Amino acid sequence: MKKIVIAIGGNSLIRDEKHQTVQDQLDATRGTCEQIAEIAQKKWRLAITHGNGPQVGFILLRSELASHVLHRVPMDSCGADTQGAIGYMLQQSLQNIFKARGIERRAVSIVTQVIVDPGDPAFRNPTKPIGPFYPDSSVGEKNGWQMMEDAGRGFRRVVASPRPLQIVEGAIIKKLVDEGEVVIGAGGGGVPVIIDNDKLRGVEAVIDKDYSSSLLARDIGADTLLISTSIDKVCLKFGKSQQRCIDTMNVRDAERYLQRGEFGEGSMKPKIEAGIDFLKGGGKRVIITSPEHMVDALEGEGGTRIE
């Protein structure tokens, strides 16, 4: 049985600004899980990761608004909270679909810690977008947030995003995947932790889930890394009149496009970089597509393939 890591974008669980509630996200999750169940039915051993940028942003915004009556929530706790909430939606949706389809697979979520370097330059230069999109940066000025424009879609708050070094629960996830369980792990890139006096300690940051997904895929010996996002294919000149979609590319092509600055810092760039890391680390193929096209793309019908 081949292994696959499916990385679901946090933004892909929110269809638009009018559909952001927990129920809306659950509805979107169920649709995505229909595709994942079909992949599981094809006898793939699989692990699932997910983003949490919008969801962490919601928690932080609630924390700010309620700070006059309740304590604020630190970033690492936000990560753990969203791992639990999104993992719950994914595993319950998968369990129900497996039962309805007669698929003898089980789904389980693992709250995952990921070790980062306390000296990572990302702590001095925050670039990771979280939370909703805003028409301008004024909300950041009011709340003391750092803001950046995100791929032509609006402004978002940005926080530190250090590179993942080691997945603490990686061996446990690999063991469960090898035994045929469908494992949801490294959610939101994992809870960022450092080693302090030989002990793990959480830090104020958010790890990009694409980099952690690539690391996890290498840890478990996956053949394929499938990255689900809000668009069907990777595009050059995204959002411009010269926009062109890409069906396939190799590592050399991907590196050339990165050097040309074709991909947005907070959107497609980390997906391409994560894909390159996976392929250079022994992976066989990377697929990037939207949730509703995952099965078709895995069978060569749609999406962007990097090999």
C-alpha positions, 0 to 999 in steps of 0.5 A: 500500500502506498502512502500519502499525506493530504494537506488541507488548507485552513482557508479551504474550509471557509468558502467565503466571508459569509460562511465562517461559522463552525457549522459552515466549516463543518459543512466544508469539512464534510465535503472534503472528507468525501474526497478523502474517504474515496482515496482511503477506499483505494487502499492508500495509507494516509495521514492528513494535515490541515491549516489553521490560519483563519481559525487561529485569527478568530481565536485571537480576535475573540481574545482581544475583544474579551481581554477586559473580562478574560485572560488572553490566549497565547499563540501556542494554545491557539494552535492546540485549540484549533488542532483539537477543533478541526481534528474533531471535525475531520475525524468525525466526518471521516468516521461517519462516511466510512461507516456509511460506505462500509469502509473498514478504516478508522480516523484519529487525531493527534495533538502534535508538537513541532520543534523550532529553533528559538534563533530562527529569523522568523521571530524577528520578521513575521510573515505568516498570515492568520485570520480574516482578510481586511480591505486595508491595514487600518485594523492592524494599526488599531490593534497593534498588529503587523499586517501584510497584503496577501496575494491580491486578496486583501490585508491580513495579520502576520505573525512569526512562522519559524521553519519546523525542525522535528515532529515530536509525535512523528514516530507515533503517527508513522506507526499508526499510518503503517497499521492502516489508521487514518491519522490527522496530525501536525494540524496548523503546522503543529504547536511550535515548541522549543527545547529549553533546559531539556524540556519542551516549551511552547512559543508564540508563533504559527508554523506553516502547515505546508512545511510541516506536511512536507516534513511529516510526509518524509518522516512516514515515507510517503510517496505522494504529498497532496496539498489542497488549497482554494484554487484548482491549479498553480498559476503564474501571474496570479490575479493578473490579465496574463494569468496562466495555469500550470499542469505539470512542472519539475523541480527545476521549473519550480525553483526557477518560478520561485526565483522569479517571484511568481508565488505569493509569500503567504499563499503559494510560495510555501506550498511550492517550497514544501513540495521541492523539499519533499521531492528532494527528500525522496518523495515521488510526486506533489499534487496541488489542487482544490478539495473537490478535485483531489481524487481526480488530480490523484488519478492524473485528471486535474490539479498541478503535478510536480515531479 
